[in-house]
Amino acid sequence: MNIKIVRNGSLDENCYILEKDGKYLIIDPGSEFEKIKDNIHGEVLGVLITHRHFDHIGALNEVLEEYHPKIFDRTTTEETTYFLGPFRFNVIFNPGHTPDSITFYFFNEEKMFVGDFIFNGNIGRCDLEGGDMQQMMKSIEKIKKYKDNVTIYPGHGEFTKLGHEKIRNYYFNI
């Protein structure tokens, strides 16, 4: 699976474009649709939404109009395994930053796309509307059960490893 990161918008949001066997998934199409479109060279099977803050869905309508993909978000998924073309992933609910926060775990590749749930050395804000620190701590406990070698792809900033966060992230150790 090839991963392209398209940083976009005023908040430098990470939109991820996954490609495998000429098929594509778009994760969190934040804004700047043309930048996203420039990286698509085949069929878009789905758009995966980690949560619905404006900086993560700003180009969603344009993606839907252009490609007509299946939408995966908190309202359309369950915590289960999904098979979509060559892609295999689990959905993990992780409220805290927002009530609708979810993680997409591509278990064959040991990669998690977490939106604003976890950052390199930090977590997403819980003081915004809908945020809940108690729910965030429960979500962290849930995610800590996964392997240390899982790569975490956040909604902003650089990727990290789950094992690194278990050791160095303050919120994983309180």
C-alpha positions as CSV (number, residue, x, y, z in Angstrom):
1,M,0.0,0.0,0.0
2,N,1.4,3.4,-1.0
3,I,0.6,6.4,1.2
4,K,0.7,10.0,0.0
5,I,0.3,12.8,2.5
6,V,-1.3,15.9,1.1
7,R,-0.9,18.7,3.7
8,N,-3.6,21.3,3.1
9,G,-5.5,24.2,4.5
10,S,-4.7,26.9,7.0
11,L,-4.3,24.3,9.8
12,D,-1.9,22.2,7.8
13,E,-4.2,19.1,8.0
14,N,-2.9,15.8,6.7
15,C,-5.1,14.3,4.0
16,Y,-3.9,10.7,3.3
17,I,-4.3,9.1,-0.1
18,L,-3.8,5.4,-0.1
19,E,-3.2,3.5,-3.3
20,K,-3.1,-0.3,-3.9
21,D,-3.4,-2.0,-7.2
22,G,-4.6,1.2,-8.9
23,K,-7.4,1.6,-6.4
24,Y,-7.6,4.6,-4.0
25,L,-8.9,5.6,-0.6
26,I,-8.9,9.2,0.6
27,I,-8.7,9.8,4.4
28,D,-9.9,13.2,5.7
29,P,-10.1,15.4,2.5
30,G,-9.5,18.6,4.4
31,S,-9.4,21.3,1.7
32,E,-7.6,22.2,-1.5
33,F,-9.4,19.6,-3.6
34,E,-7.1,20.2,-6.6
35,K,-4.1,19.1,-4.6
36,I,-6.0,15.9,-3.7
37,K,-7.2,15.3,-7.2
38,D,-3.6,15.7,-8.6
39,N,-2.6,12.6,-6.6
40,I,-5.5,10.3,-7.8
41,H,-4.7,8.2,-10.9
42,G,-7.4,5.5,-10.7
43,E,-10.7,4.6,-9.1
44,V,-11.5,6.0,-5.7
45,L,-13.3,3.3,-3.7
46,G,-13.9,5.1,-0.5
47,V,-13.5,8.2,1.6
48,L,-12.7,7.7,5.3
49,I,-13.5,10.4,7.8
50,T,-11.8,10.3,11.2
51,H,-14.1,13.0,12.5
52,R,-16.1,15.9,11.1
53,H,-14.2,19.0,12.1
54,F,-14.0,21.5,9.2
55,D,-10.3,21.1,8.6
56,H,-10.8,17.3,7.9
57,I,-13.9,17.5,5.6
58,G,-13.5,20.8,3.8
59,A,-13.1,19.1,0.4
60,L,-15.5,16.2,1.1
61,N,-18.3,17.5,-1.2
62,E,-15.9,18.0,-4.1
63,V,-14.5,14.4,-3.6
64,L,-18.1,13.0,-3.5
65,E,-19.1,14.9,-6.7
66,E,-15.9,13.9,-8.6
67,Y,-15.6,10.2,-7.5
68,H,-18.8,9.0,-5.9
69,P,-17.0,6.9,-3.3
70,K,-18.5,5.0,-0.4
71,I,-18.2,7.1,2.8
72,F,-16.9,5.6,6.0
73,D,-17.5,7.7,9.1
74,R,-19.0,7.2,12.6
75,T,-22.5,7.3,11.3
76,T,-21.9,4.6,8.6
77,T,-19.6,2.2,10.4
78,E,-19.4,-0.3,13.2
79,E,-16.4,-1.5,15.0
80,T,-15.7,-4.4,12.7
81,T,-13.5,-5.4,9.7
82,Y,-14.1,-3.9,6.3
83,F,-13.0,-5.3,2.9
84,L,-13.0,-2.7,0.1
85,G,-11.2,-3.8,-3.1
86,P,-7.6,-4.6,-2.1
87,F,-7.9,-2.7,1.2
88,R,-8.6,-4.4,4.6
89,F,-9.1,-2.3,7.7
90,N,-10.8,-2.3,11.1
91,V,-12.8,0.6,12.5
92,I,-12.1,1.6,16.1
93,F,-14.3,4.1,17.9
94,N,-12.2,6.5,20.0
95,P,-14.3,9.4,21.3
96,G,-12.6,12.1,23.3
97,H,-11.5,14.8,20.8
98,T,-15.0,14.6,19.4
99,P,-17.8,12.1,20.0
100,D,-17.5,10.9,16.3
101,S,-13.7,10.2,16.4
102,I,-12.7,6.9,14.8
103,T,-9.5,5.2,13.8
104,F,-8.9,3.2,10.7
105,Y,-6.5,0.3,11.3
106,F,-5.0,-1.3,8.3
107,F,-3.9,-4.5,10.1
108,N,-2.0,-6.1,7.2
109,E,0.3,-3.1,7.1
110,E,0.2,-2.2,10.9
111,K,-0.9,1.4,10.2
112,M,-3.5,3.5,12.0
113,F,-5.0,6.7,10.7
114,V,-6.2,8.4,13.8
115,G,-7.3,12.0,12.9
116,D,-6.9,14.2,15.9
117,F,-7.0,11.4,18.5
118,I,-3.2,10.9,18.9
119,F,-0.4,13.2,17.8
120,N,3.4,12.6,18.0
121,G,3.9,13.2,21.8
122,N,0.4,14.5,22.5
123,I,-3.3,13.9,22.0
124,G,-6.2,15.9,20.4
125,R,-7.8,18.7,22.3
126,C,-10.7,17.8,24.6
127,D,-11.7,21.3,25.5
128,L,-13.6,22.0,22.2
129,E,-17.3,21.5,21.8
130,G,-18.0,17.7,22.1
131,G,-14.6,17.0,23.6
132,D,-14.5,14.8,26.7
133,M,-11.2,14.0,28.6
134,Q,-12.8,10.9,30.4
135,Q,-13.8,9.5,27.0
136,M,-10.3,10.3,25.7
137,M,-8.6,8.3,28.5
138,K,-10.9,5.3,27.8
139,S,-10.0,5.5,24.1
140,I,-6.3,5.7,25.0
141,E,-6.6,2.5,27.1
142,K,-8.3,0.8,24.2
143,I,-5.6,1.7,21.7
144,K,-2.8,0.7,24.1
145,K,-3.7,-3.0,23.5
146,Y,-2.3,-2.9,20.0
147,K,1.2,-3.7,19.0
148,D,4.1,-1.3,19.6
149,N,5.2,-1.4,16.0
150,V,1.9,0.1,14.6
151,T,2.6,3.3,12.8
152,I,0.2,6.2,13.8
153,Y,-0.7,8.7,11.1
154,P,-2.3,11.7,12.8
155,G,-4.4,14.5,11.3
156,H,-1.7,17.1,11.8
157,G,2.1,16.8,12.1
158,E,4.4,13.8,11.7
159,F,3.7,10.1,12.1
160,T,4.8,8.1,15.1
161,K,4.9,4.6,16.5
162,L,2.4,3.4,19.1
163,G,5.3,1.9,21.2
164,H,6.9,5.4,21.2
165,E,3.6,6.9,22.4
166,K,3.2,4.3,25.1
167,I,6.6,5.3,26.6
168,R,6.9,9.0,25.9
169,N,3.3,10.4,25.6
170,Y,2.3,11.9,29.0
171,Y,-1.4,10.9,28.4
172,F,-0.5,7.3,27.9
173,N,1.0,7.2,31.4
174,I,-1.4,8.9,33.7
